[in-house]
Amino acid sequence: MKSPPSIKVLVIDEDRGRAALLEQSLRDQGYEVLARLDNTDLLADRVEELHPDMIIIDLDSPSRDVLENMALLNDRSPRPVVMFAEQGDSDTISKAIRSGVSAYVVDGLEFGRISSILDVAAARFREFQALRRELVEARSELADRKLIEKAKGLVMKRHKCPEDEAFKAMRRMAMDQQKPLAEIARNIIAVMEII
């Protein structure tokens, strides 16, 4: 039986000794450590270069710069991120989660728990990404509906016809041109604004 592919991890820790222990523990548990960085500067660029499956950050307390780099990464190339930190006040944790951290673990790192923490972080990340996609789709659908309603109103006004007749005409155009109804609506609005 073939073993599952290892999960590629990027480690960020300014403390070389602590990082070496973490890296060895990860390797012992079957993870592939791609690289270790001393800080989060240019993190999004490094992630696009290395393509890790997951990022582990071990630090005393996340600075504003660290959180900004995490937010940039989350926008450009989202990945599950586990942050081990000493500081555990609710404001810091909240800021870290908003910046894209999937799991924030206070009071340091226990090597025996790494695998389960990474599993939870990966599951939480997948769930969040699914919710994010649903939100984008819902916003897109709402924007399309608004366009269709606006175009329908313009057709009704221009041709002095009832709502259902305007909608049927738009649907017929969409079928004839084999285009989505929202695209037809955009075209109608553009043409009507010129006239």
N, C-alpha and C positions, 0 to 999 in steps of 0.2 A: 504494500500500500504506500502510495506517494504521500510524503508529509506536506502539509499546507505551506504556501510560501510565507516567508518571514515578513513581519511588519517592519518597514523602514522608519527609523526614528532619527530625528534631529534633536540633539541635546544642547541646551543653552545654560551655562553655569560659569560664573567668573572664578569660582573656587576650583582650581585644578584637581586637588585631592578628592574633594567631594564628587566632582564630575567623573573622575577615574573609577571610583566605587560604583557610581550609578551606571556608567557604561558597562562595567563588568557584570553587574547584576542583570542588566538588560540582555546582554549577550548570553548569559547563563540561562535565561528564561526564553531564549529563542528569537529575540528581537535583533534586527540588523541596525547597528548604529552607523549612520551615514557620515556624520561629522559632529564636532562639538564646537560651539561658538562661545566666545567670552561675553557677548552682549547681543542685544536685539537690533543694533544698528543695521540698516539695509536688510532686515529680515525677509521682507517680501521678495527681494531680489534673490537672496540665497535659497529661499524655498522654491522659487521658479527654476532655479538652476539645479537643485538637488532632488526635487520631487519626493520629499518624505511623506509617509502615510500619516505621521503623527509628530507633534513637537512636544518636548518636555522641557520646562523651564524650572530651574531650582535657584531660588534667590531669597534674600532676607525680606525684602519688601519691594513690590513693583512700583517703580518711579513713574512719573507722568510720561517720560519718553518711552519707557517700556510699554505702557498701555497704548500710547499713540501708535507705536510700531505694530502692536497686536491688532489694533483697529484697521490699520492699513493692510496688513496681511489678510484679515478677515474679509475686507472688500475685494482685494485683488486675487487671492488664491487661498480660500478658506480650507483649513485643516483642523482636525481635533487637536486641542492644546491642553496640556495638563500643566498646571502651575503649582509647584511646591513652594510655600513661603512661610516665614516666621510670623509675619503680621497678619492678624485675622480679624480686624475690625470690619464691621458690616459695610462701611462706606468703601473701603479698599476692595473687598470681595465683590461688591456690586459693580464697581467701576471695571474690575477685571472681567467679570462675566459679560458686561455690556461691550467690552472691547473684543470679545470673541473667545475668551477662555472657556473651555468645555468643562473642566474640573479644577477647582481651587482647593488645594489641600493645605491645611494649616498645621503648624508644629512639625515641619520637616518631613523627611522621607523615611519610610520604613520599607526596606527592600523586599520583604516578604509580601507586601500588599501591592506592589507595582502592577503586576499583571491584572488584578481585578480592577484597580483604579483606571488603568488604560482601557480596559474593556468597557467600563461604565462611561468613560469620556467619549469613546468612539460611538457608543450607542446614543448618547445624548447629542453628539454632534450630528449624527445621521437624522435624528428626530428633528433637530432644529433646522437642518437644511431642507427637510421635507416641508416643514411649516413655512419656511422662507419662500420656497417655490410656490406653495399654495397661495401665499399672500401676493406674490408677483402676478400669478395667474388671475387671481380675483381682481386685483387692481386693473389689469389689462382688460379683463372682461367688462368691468365697470366703465372704463374709458371708451371701449368699443360701443357699449350700449348708449353712452352719452352722445357719441358721434352719430350713431344710427338715429337716435331721437331728433337730434339737430337737423340732420339731412332730411329726415321724414317731414319735419316741420317746414323746411324750405321747399320741398316738393309740393306739399299741401298748399302752401301760400302761392307758389309760382303757377301751379296748374289748377288751383281752386278745386281740389278734390278732397274727399274724406280720408281719414287716417289709414283705414285698411287698404284703400286703393293705392295710396302713396307707398305703403309698405310692400304690397304685392308687386308694384312696378320696380321697386328697388330689389326685391328678391329675384324677379325675372332678369334684371340686368346682371345680377351676381351670377345666376346660373348660365346665362348666355355668354358672359365673359369668363366664366369659370374662375371667379375671384371671390374672396371672402366678402361678406356683406359689409364689414367695417371698412374695407378698402374702397368699395363702391361709395359708401357714405363719405369718406374723405374726399373722393373725387368730386362728388356732388357739391360738397361744401366749398371746395376750391373753385369750381366753375361758377357757383352762385355768387361767391364773393367777388369774382371778376366782373360779373354782369352787374 
